[in-house]
Amino acid sequence: MERRPFTLQQAIILCKHYQKLIGSHFDRWIPGKGTIECVAVAPFETSKQWQFAQFYKETKDPLRALRFYQGTDFDVVVLATPFLRKRNIHFKDIRAFLEEEKQALMHQKQE
């Protein structure tokens, strides 16, 4: 299935809905990757998401981190600071995160 961008308005609504993920493990299989500290509206393109994550890492403010982006295609990302490498930042778009969670839950049910 092709991943399509959200409008800014759609991304804002989804972002608000998924704030409940804050505090969850970023990666169910590798706890050292940290816990989700932010669910934010971000650019759609992966390279721009990387830039956004770097700005977020510096500012800890998703609105300030998004200022550089002038495009119209958006996504929602989850961000986490790893437990051991505090200078790094992990990010993942919300669809990929939710798909991985779904797979992990299905795997747990099979065990």
C-alpha positions as CSV (number, residue, x, y, z in Angstrom):
1,M,0.0,0.0,0.0
2,E,1.3,3.4,-1.0
3,R,2.0,5.8,1.9
4,R,0.4,9.2,1.2
5,P,1.0,12.5,2.9
6,F,-1.5,14.2,5.2
7,T,-2.6,17.8,5.0
8,L,-1.5,20.0,7.9
9,Q,-5.0,19.8,9.3
10,Q,-5.2,16.0,9.1
11,A,-1.7,15.7,10.7
12,I,-2.7,18.0,13.6
13,I,-5.8,15.9,14.3
14,L,-3.8,12.6,14.2
15,C,-1.0,14.1,16.3
16,K,-3.5,15.1,19.0
17,H,-5.1,11.6,19.0
18,Y,-1.8,9.8,19.4
19,Q,-0.4,11.9,22.3
20,K,-1.3,8.9,24.4
21,L,1.7,7.1,23.0
22,I,4.1,9.4,25.0
23,G,5.8,7.2,27.6
24,S,5.5,4.0,25.5
25,H,8.6,2.1,24.3
26,F,9.8,3.3,21.0
27,D,10.7,-0.2,20.0
28,R,9.0,-3.1,21.8
29,W,11.9,-5.5,21.0
30,I,14.8,-3.1,21.9
31,P,14.0,-1.2,25.1
32,G,17.3,0.7,25.0
33,K,16.0,2.8,22.1
34,G,14.1,4.8,24.7
35,T,10.5,5.8,25.4
36,I,8.4,8.1,23.2
37,E,8.9,11.6,24.4
38,C,7.1,13.4,21.6
39,V,4.4,12.8,19.0
40,A,4.6,15.6,16.4
41,V,3.5,16.9,13.1
42,A,6.5,16.6,10.7
43,P,7.3,16.8,7.0
44,F,6.3,13.9,4.9
45,E,9.6,13.2,3.1
46,T,12.0,11.0,5.1
47,S,15.0,13.3,4.6
48,K,12.9,16.3,5.9
49,Q,11.8,14.1,8.8
50,W,15.5,13.5,9.6
51,Q,16.1,17.3,9.6
52,F,13.0,17.8,11.8
53,A,14.3,15.2,14.3
54,Q,17.7,17.0,14.4
55,F,16.0,20.3,15.1
56,Y,13.8,18.7,17.7
57,K,16.8,17.1,19.4
58,E,18.3,20.6,19.8
59,T,15.2,22.5,20.8
60,K,12.9,19.9,22.4
61,D,10.1,22.0,20.8
62,P,8.3,20.4,17.9
63,L,6.8,23.7,16.7
64,R,10.2,25.3,16.5
65,A,11.6,22.2,14.9
66,L,9.0,22.5,12.1
67,R,9.7,26.1,11.2
68,F,12.3,25.3,8.5
69,Y,9.7,23.3,6.5
70,Q,7.8,25.2,3.8
71,G,6.1,22.3,2.1
72,T,2.5,21.2,2.1
73,D,2.9,17.4,2.7
74,F,2.9,16.3,6.3
75,D,3.1,13.2,8.5
76,V,3.1,12.4,12.2
77,V,6.2,11.0,13.8
78,V,7.1,9.6,17.2
79,L,10.4,10.6,18.7
80,A,12.6,9.1,21.4
81,T,16.0,9.7,23.0
82,P,17.9,6.4,23.5
83,F,18.7,5.6,27.1
84,L,22.5,5.3,26.6
85,R,23.2,7.7,23.7
86,K,21.5,10.8,24.9
87,R,22.9,12.8,21.9
88,N,21.0,10.7,19.4
89,I,17.3,10.8,18.5
90,H,15.1,8.1,17.0
91,F,12.1,8.9,14.9
92,K,9.5,6.9,13.0
93,D,6.4,7.9,11.1
94,I,3.2,7.0,12.9
95,R,2.0,4.4,10.3
96,A,5.3,2.5,10.6
97,F,5.2,2.6,14.4
98,L,1.6,1.4,14.5
99,E,2.3,-1.4,12.0
100,E,5.3,-2.6,14.1
101,E,3.1,-2.5,17.3
102,K,0.4,-4.5,15.5
103,Q,3.0,-7.1,14.4
104,A,4.5,-7.3,17.9
105,L,1.0,-7.9,19.4
106,M,0.2,-10.6,16.9
107,H,3.6,-12.3,17.6
108,Q,2.9,-12.2,21.4
109,K,-0.5,-13.8,20.8
110,Q,1.1,-16.7,18.9
111,E,3.5,-17.5,21.8
